[in-house]
Amino acid sequence: MNENTNVSRITGRIFKGTTEPHAGIAATVGLIVLSTDEVGADAFTSLMPRTIRTLVTRTAYDDDEATGEFQIRDSYKAVADEFPRGDRLDILAFSCTSATVATGKERLLNCLSGARPGIKYTSPGIAGHKALHHIGARRVALLTPYGVNTHKAFLPFFHLDGFEVVSDGTFNKDTDEEIGELTRTSLFDAAHELVEGQSADALFVSCTATPIVPHIEELERELKIPVISSSQAMAWDVLRMVGYNQSIEGYGELMRLSGV
């Protein structure tokens, strides 16, 4: 049977479909999530308005709690190439706070810009510091879920950017799975203990795998200070970079600030 004849029999009508690039989409974010993080992608996308499209890919990695080393198993370019071509991506976001600390902000930005040149870039560690400066916080209470050595690395990371860590504590968890299963009660009890009597300007809750985003508003009411989390700060930074200036309700003071 003639191939063209066969096609004509099964195709039926051919319609002229009108296309509209990025219909209703103001910007597209490429979110790189660690393979073990069961919380971060949903937390981030829950903070995005409908006009901001989020495309997600994952990367395997190796880290060493004893030495503080972190490395994704593939190249940053190979991971970034999982997203659509360059002109269809506006921001590349690397969703790991401890990786920002281990790698360093400038080096991580260089890795991301080398992987996908000509767009904008962020990570929770980069965005977290921006957010704290934006709300005028200098004295910070720091809550992390990491092993002790990883947690300790956060102290100079904050000090070098001008923050005073007035109190700090960690849940000392070994895996993202454990971190993602931390209970609301555990998070709130630790937050209250860190903030009480410390005159902190804000609480920073680290790690995109920490399930804090749905509780930020309630925790702020109890603590009476702003609560900044990894995924929330990164979402806020993305919205600022794409020029989104509307208030996002229900996720804390940071997301409600005018000119988000």
Contacts in CASP RR format, 6 or more apart in sequence:
PFRMAT RR
TARGET T0000
AUTHOR 0000-0000-0000
METHOD contacts of the structure
MODEL  1
MNENTNVSRITGRIFKGTTEPHAGIAATVGLIVLSTDEVGADAFTSLMPR
TIRTLVTRTAYDDDEATGEFQIRDSYKAVADEFPRGDRLDILAFSCTSAT
VATGKERLLNCLSGARPGIKYTSPGIAGHKALHHIGARRVALLTPYGVNT
HKAFLPFFHLDGFEVVSDGTFNKDTDEEIGELTRTSLFDAAHELVEGQSA
DALFVSCTATPIVPHIEELERELKIPVISSSQAMAWDVLRMVGYNQSIEG
YGELMRLSGV
22 28 0 8 1.000
22 53 0 8 1.000
22 88 0 8 1.000
24 51 0 8 1.000
25 51 0 8 1.000
25 52 0 8 1.000
25 53 0 8 1.000
26 51 0 8 1.000
26 52 0 8 1.000
26 242 0 8 1.000
26 244 0 8 1.000
27 51 0 8 1.000
27 52 0 8 1.000
27 53 0 8 1.000
27 90 0 8 1.000
27 91 0 8 1.000
27 242 0 8 1.000
27 244 0 8 1.000
28 52 0 8 1.000
28 53 0 8 1.000
28 54 0 8 1.000
28 55 0 8 1.000
28 84 0 8 1.000
28 88 0 8 1.000
28 89 0 8 1.000
28 90 0 8 1.000
28 91 0 8 1.000
29 48 0 8 1.000
29 52 0 8 1.000
29 53 0 8 1.000
29 54 0 8 1.000
29 55 0 8 1.000
29 89 0 8 1.000
29 90 0 8 1.000
29 91 0 8 1.000
29 92 0 8 1.000
29 93 0 8 1.000
29 238 0 8 1.000
30 54 0 8 1.000
30 55 0 8 1.000
30 56 0 8 1.000
30 57 0 8 1.000
30 83 0 8 1.000
30 89 0 8 1.000
30 91 0 8 1.000
30 92 0 8 1.000
30 93 0 8 1.000
31 41 0 8 1.000
31 44 0 8 1.000
31 45 0 8 1.000
31 54 0 8 1.000
31 55 0 8 1.000
31 56 0 8 1.000
31 57 0 8 1.000
31 93 0 8 1.000
31 95 0 8 1.000
32 57 0 8 1.000
32 58 0 8 1.000
32 59 0 8 1.000
32 79 0 8 1.000
32 80 0 8 1.000
32 92 0 8 1.000
32 93 0 8 1.000
32 94 0 8 1.000
32 95 0 8 1.000
33 40 0 8 1.000
33 41 0 8 1.000
33 56 0 8 1.000
33 57 0 8 1.000
33 58 0 8 1.000
33 59 0 8 1.000
33 95 0 8 1.000
33 208 0 8 1.000
34 58 0 8 1.000
34 59 0 8 1.000
34 61 0 8 1.000
34 95 0 8 1.000
34 96 0 8 1.000
34 99 0 8 1.000
34 176 0 8 1.000
34 209 0 8 1.000
35 58 0 8 1.000
35 59 0 8 1.000
35 60 0 8 1.000
35 61 0 8 1.000
36 175 0 8 1.000
36 176 0 8 1.000
36 177 0 8 1.000
36 209 0 8 1.000
37 95 0 8 1.000
37 96 0 8 1.000
37 176 0 8 1.000
37 208 0 8 1.000
37 209 0 8 1.000
38 176 0 8 1.000
38 177 0 8 1.000
38 180 0 8 1.000
38 209 0 8 1.000
39 176 0 8 1.000
39 179 0 8 1.000
39 180 0 8 1.000
39 208 0 8 1.000
39 209 0 8 1.000
39 210 0 8 1.000
39 211 0 8 1.000
39 231 0 8 1.000
40 95 0 8 1.000
40 208 0 8 1.000
40 209 0 8 1.000
40 231 0 8 1.000
41 56 0 8 1.000
41 95 0 8 1.000
43 208 0 8 1.000
43 211 0 8 1.000
43 213 0 8 1.000
43 231 0 8 1.000
43 232 0 8 1.000
44 54 0 8 1.000
44 93 0 8 1.000
44 95 0 8 1.000
44 208 0 8 1.000
44 231 0 8 1.000
44 234 0 8 1.000
44 235 0 8 1.000
45 54 0 8 1.000
45 56 0 8 1.000
46 213 0 8 1.000
46 214 0 8 1.000
47 213 0 8 1.000
47 231 0 8 1.000
47 232 0 8 1.000
47 235 0 8 1.000
47 236 0 8 1.000
47 248 0 8 1.000
47 251 0 8 1.000
47 255 0 8 1.000
48 54 0 8 1.000
48 235 0 8 1.000
48 238 0 8 1.000
48 239 0 8 1.000
49 239 0 8 1.000
49 244 0 8 1.000
49 246 0 8 1.000
49 248 0 8 1.000
51 244 0 8 1.000
52 238 0 8 1.000
52 239 0 8 1.000
52 242 0 8 1.000
52 244 0 8 1.000
55 83 0 8 1.000
55 84 0 8 1.000
55 89 0 8 1.000
57 79 0 8 1.000
57 82 0 8 1.000
57 83 0 8 1.000
59 72 0 8 1.000
59 73 0 8 1.000
59 74 0 8 1.000
59 79 0 8 1.000
60 72 0 8 1.000
60 73 0 8 1.000
60 74 0 8 1.000
61 70 0 8 1.000
61 71 0 8 1.000
61 72 0 8 1.000
61 73 0 8 1.000
61 99 0 8 1.000
62 69 0 8 1.000
62 70 0 8 1.000
62 71 0 8 1.000
62 73 0 8 1.000
63 69 0 8 1.000
63 70 0 8 1.000
63 71 0 8 1.000
63 98 0 8 1.000
63 99 0 8 1.000
63 102 0 8 1.000
64 70 0 8 1.000
65 146 0 8 1.000
65 147 0 8 1.000
65 149 0 8 1.000
65 150 0 8 1.000
65 174 0 8 1.000
66 149 0 8 1.000
68 102 0 8 1.000
68 149 0 8 1.000
68 150 0 8 1.000
68 153 0 8 1.000
69 102 0 8 1.000
70 96 0 8 1.000
70 98 0 8 1.000
70 99 0 8 1.000
70 102 0 8 1.000
70 103 0 8 1.000
72 79 0 8 1.000
75 115 0 8 1.000
76 111 0 8 1.000
76 112 0 8 1.000
76 114 0 8 1.000
76 115 0 8 1.000
77 114 0 8 1.000
77 115 0 8 1.000
77 116 0 8 1.000
79 115 0 8 1.000
80 92 0 8 1.000
80 112 0 8 1.000
80 115 0 8 1.000
80 116 0 8 1.000
81 115 0 8 1.000
83 89 0 8 1.000
83 92 0 8 1.000
83 116 0 8 1.000
86 116 0 8 1.000
86 119 0 8 1.000
89 116 0 8 1.000
89 119 0 8 1.000
90 119 0 8 1.000
90 120 0 8 1.000
90 242 0 8 1.000
91 119 0 8 1.000
91 120 0 8 1.000
91 121 0 8 1.000
91 122 0 8 1.000
91 238 0 8 1.000
91 241 0 8 1.000
91 242 0 8 1.000
92 112 0 8 1.000
92 115 0 8 1.000
92 116 0 8 1.000
92 119 0 8 1.000
92 120 0 8 1.000
92 121 0 8 1.000
92 122 0 8 1.000
93 121 0 8 1.000
93 122 0 8 1.000
93 123 0 8 1.000
93 234 0 8 1.000
93 238 0 8 1.000
94 100 0 8 1.000
94 108 0 8 1.000
94 112 0 8 1.000
94 121 0 8 1.000
94 122 0 8 1.000
94 123 0 8 1.000
95 123 0 8 1.000
95 124 0 8 1.000
95 208 0 8 1.000
95 231 0 8 1.000
95 234 0 8 1.000
96 123 0 8 1.000
96 124 0 8 1.000
96 208 0 8 1.000
97 123 0 8 1.000
97 124 0 8 1.000
97 125 0 8 1.000
97 206 0 8 1.000
97 207 0 8 1.000
97 208 0 8 1.000
97 230 0 8 1.000
98 146 0 8 1.000
98 150 0 8 1.000
98 153 0 8 1.000
98 154 0 8 1.000
98 206 0 8 1.000
98 207 0 8 1.000
99 108 0 8 1.000
99 123 0 8 1.000
100 108 0 8 1.000
100 123 0 8 1.000
100 124 0 8 1.000
100 125 0 8 1.000
100 126 0 8 1.000
101 125 0 8 1.000
101 150 0 8 1.000
101 153 0 8 1.000
101 154 0 8 1.000
101 157 0 8 1.000
102 153 0 8 1.000
103 111 0 8 1.000
105 123 0 8 1.000
105 125 0 8 1.000
105 126 0 8 1.000
105 129 0 8 1.000
108 123 0 8 1.000
108 126 0 8 1.000
109 121 0 8 1.000
109 126 0 8 1.000
112 121 0 8 1.000
112 123 0 8 1.000
113 121 0 8 1.000
120 241 0 8 1.000
122 234 0 8 1.000
122 237 0 8 1.000
122 238 0 8 1.000
122 241 0 8 1.000
123 234 0 8 1.000
124 206 0 8 1.000
124 207 0 8 1.000
124 208 0 8 1.000
124 230 0 8 1.000
124 231 0 8 1.000
124 233 0 8 1.000
124 234 0 8 1.000
125 230 0 8 1.000
125 233 0 8 1.000
125 234 0 8 1.000
126 237 0 8 1.000
127 233 0 8 1.000
127 234 0 8 1.000
127 236 0 8 1.000
127 237 0 8 1.000
127 238 0 8 1.000
128 204 0 8 1.000
128 228 0 8 1.000
128 230 0 8 1.000
128 233 0 8 1.000
128 234 0 8 1.000
128 237 0 8 1.000
129 158 0 8 1.000
129 161 0 8 1.000
129 163 0 8 1.000
130 233 0 8 1.000
130 237 0 8 1.000
131 228 0 8 1.000
131 232 0 8 1.000
131 233 0 8 1.000
131 236 0 8 1.000
131 237 0 8 1.000
131 254 0 8 1.000
132 140 0 8 1.000
132 163 0 8 1.000
132 202 0 8 1.000
132 204 0 8 1.000
132 228 0 8 1.000
133 161 0 8 1.000
134 254 0 8 1.000
134 257 0 8 1.000
135 201 0 8 1.000
135 202 0 8 1.000
135 226 0 8 1.000
135 228 0 8 1.000
135 253 0 8 1.000
135 254 0 8 1.000
135 257 0 8 1.000
136 201 0 8 1.000
137 163 0 8 1.000
137 201 0 8 1.000
137 202 0 8 1.000
137 226 0 8 1.000
137 228 0 8 1.000
138 162 0 8 1.000
138 163 0 8 1.000
138 164 0 8 1.000
138 201 0 8 1.000
139 163 0 8 1.000
139 164 0 8 1.000
139 166 0 8 1.000
139 198 0 8 1.000
139 199 0 8 1.000
139 200 0 8 1.000
139 201 0 8 1.000
139 202 0 8 1.000
140 158 0 8 1.000
140 163 0 8 1.000
140 164 0 8 1.000
140 165 0 8 1.000
140 166 0 8 1.000
140 200 0 8 1.000
140 201 0 8 1.000
140 202 0 8 1.000
140 203 0 8 1.000
140 204 0 8 1.000
141 165 0 8 1.000
141 166 0 8 1.000
141 167 0 8 1.000
141 168 0 8 1.000
141 191 0 8 1.000
141 194 0 8 1.000
141 195 0 8 1.000
141 198 0 8 1.000
141 200 0 8 1.000
141 202 0 8 1.000
141 203 0 8 1.000
141 204 0 8 1.000
142 154 0 8 1.000
142 155 0 8 1.000
142 158 0 8 1.000
142 165 0 8 1.000
142 167 0 8 1.000
142 168 0 8 1.000
142 169 0 8 1.000
142 194 0 8 1.000
142 203 0 8 1.000
142 204 0 8 1.000
142 206 0 8 1.000
143 168 0 8 1.000
143 169 0 8 1.000
143 170 0 8 1.000
143 187 0 8 1.000
143 190 0 8 1.000
143 191 0 8 1.000
143 194 0 8 1.000
143 203 0 8 1.000
143 204 0 8 1.000
143 205 0 8 1.000
143 206 0 8 1.000
144 150 0 8 1.000
144 151 0 8 1.000
144 154 0 8 1.000
144 168 0 8 1.000
144 169 0 8 1.000
144 170 0 8 1.000
144 171 0 8 1.000
144 205 0 8 1.000
144 206 0 8 1.000
144 207 0 8 1.000
145 170 0 8 1.000
145 171 0 8 1.000
145 172 0 8 1.000
145 173 0 8 1.000
145 178 0 8 1.000
145 179 0 8 1.000
145 182 0 8 1.000
145 206 0 8 1.000
145 207 0 8 1.000
145 209 0 8 1.000
145 210 0 8 1.000
146 170 0 8 1.000
146 171 0 8 1.000
146 172 0 8 1.000
146 173 0 8 1.000
146 206 0 8 1.000
146 207 0 8 1.000
147 170 0 8 1.000
147 172 0 8 1.000
147 173 0 8 1.000
147 174 0 8 1.000
148 170 0 8 1.000
148 172 0 8 1.000
151 168 0 8 1.000
151 169 0 8 1.000
151 170 0 8 1.000
151 172 0 8 1.000
154 165 0 8 1.000
154 168 0 8 1.000
154 206 0 8 1.000
155 165 0 8 1.000
155 168 0 8 1.000
158 165 0 8 1.000
158 204 0 8 1.000
159 165 0 8 1.000
166 198 0 8 1.000
166 199 0 8 1.000
166 200 0 8 1.000
167 194 0 8 1.000
167 195 0 8 1.000
167 198 0 8 1.000
167 200 0 8 1.000
168 194 0 8 1.000
169 190 0 8 1.000
169 194 0 8 1.000
171 179 0 8 1.000
171 182 0 8 1.000
171 186 0 8 1.000
171 190 0 8 1.000
173 179 0 8 1.000
173 182 0 8 1.000
176 209 0 8 1.000
179 207 0 8 1.000
179 209 0 8 1.000
179 210 0 8 1.000
180 209 0 8 1.000
180 210 0 8 1.000
180 211 0 8 1.000
181 211 0 8 1.000
182 210 0 8 1.000
182 211 0 8 1.000
184 211 0 8 1.000
184 215 0 8 1.000
187 205 0 8 1.000
187 210 0 8 1.000
187 211 0 8 1.000
187 212 0 8 1.000
187 215 0 8 1.000
187 219 0 8 1.000
188 215 0 8 1.000
188 219 0 8 1.000
188 222 0 8 1.000
191 203 0 8 1.000
191 205 0 8 1.000
191 219 0 8 1.000
191 223 0 8 1.000
191 227 0 8 1.000
192 222 0 8 1.000
192 223 0 8 1.000
194 200 0 8 1.000
194 203 0 8 1.000
195 203 0 8 1.000
195 223 0 8 1.000
195 225 0 8 1.000
200 225 0 8 1.000
201 225 0 8 1.000
201 226 0 8 1.000
202 225 0 8 1.000
202 226 0 8 1.000
202 227 0 8 1.000
202 228 0 8 1.000
203 219 0 8 1.000
203 223 0 8 1.000
203 225 0 8 1.000
203 226 0 8 1.000
203 227 0 8 1.000
203 228 0 8 1.000
204 228 0 8 1.000
204 229 0 8 1.000
205 212 0 8 1.000
205 227 0 8 1.000
205 228 0 8 1.000
205 229 0 8 1.000
205 230 0 8 1.000
206 229 0 8 1.000
206 230 0 8 1.000
207 230 0 8 1.000
208 230 0 8 1.000
208 231 0 8 1.000
208 234 0 8 1.000
210 229 0 8 1.000
210 230 0 8 1.000
212 219 0 8 1.000
212 227 0 8 1.000
212 229 0 8 1.000
213 229 0 8 1.000
213 231 0 8 1.000
213 232 0 8 1.000
213 251 0 8 1.000
216 227 0 8 1.000
216 229 0 8 1.000
216 232 0 8 1.000
216 250 0 8 1.000
216 251 0 8 1.000
216 252 0 8 1.000
217 250 0 8 1.000
217 251 0 8 1.000
217 252 0 8 1.000
219 227 0 8 1.000
220 226 0 8 1.000
220 227 0 8 1.000
220 252 0 8 1.000
220 253 0 8 1.000
226 252 0 8 1.000
226 253 0 8 1.000
226 254 0 8 1.000
227 252 0 8 1.000
228 254 0 8 1.000
232 251 0 8 1.000
232 252 0 8 1.000
232 254 0 8 1.000
232 255 0 8 1.000
233 254 0 8 1.000
235 255 0 8 1.000
236 254 0 8 1.000
236 255 0 8 1.000
236 260 0 8 1.000
239 248 0 8 1.000
239 260 0 8 1.000
240 259 0 8 1.000
240 260 0 8 1.000
244 260 0 8 1.000
245 258 0 8 1.000
245 259 0 8 1.000
245 260 0 8 1.000
246 260 0 8 1.000
247 255 0 8 1.000
247 256 0 8 1.000
247 257 0 8 1.000
247 258 0 8 1.000
247 260 0 8 1.000
248 255 0 8 1.000
248 256 0 8 1.000
248 260 0 8 1.000
249 255 0 8 1.000
249 256 0 8 1.000
250 256 0 8 1.000
END
